[in-house]
Amino acid sequence: MDKCREEFEKQKYWIGLFRADVDFDMTLGKFGRYVSNGSRRIDAMYLESFNEKWEAWANAWQHQQAKVEELKATIKGNHGRIAELERLNRVKAQAIIDLHQEITELKASHHGEVIGHEVHFKKIKQERDELQALYTQQGINMLKLQKRVDAALKETQFALQYVEEDMRGNHEFLKMAMIRTFKALEQ
């Protein structure tokens, strides 16, 4: 919350003369409140309006932080899935190599027994072809998932950019940016 308050105090609401006349009390309200320190008289309605702006700012900040954490968790989960797909691809690649070796060995031993082993050879060849097709499909799936992860990272960075740059109090603009981000992630 300290970073949130620092960013808030950089905004147009925070007038230099006003700064010396108020203190921040963390114990008041949900996010703390600005109170007069008695150095001079401050209009109560002006102070209340200022505290309302602070509360709206803090609520928006808290909401954005929750969305950012949710996006980070999603990305972390995607990295786990990608690692599992890569592991499966390595297993399938090794199975293909083993089948190729077996085929080579069978070819060498079949000089006189071609007819008897032909069925077995075709079966192995078919299994090899099926594994090759699975391996290819797995690669395609991994590329698609990587594209989705890259898109999620891009959208997350885009959303974070708005969170960091949009400190003007234009919460509707920020809300629309987050809606755009989550719609893009759903695709």
Protein Blocks (a to p, Z undefined) as FASTA:
>chain_A
ZZmmmmmmmmmklcfklmmmpccdfkgojkopaddehlaccdfklmmmmmmmmmmmmmmm
mmmmmmmmmmmmmmmmmmmmmmmmmmmmmmmmmmmmmmmmmmmmmmmmmmmmmmmmmmmm
mmmmmmmmmmmmmmmmmmmmmmmmmmmmmmmmmmmmmmmmmmmmmmnopamlmmmmmmmm
mmmmmZZ
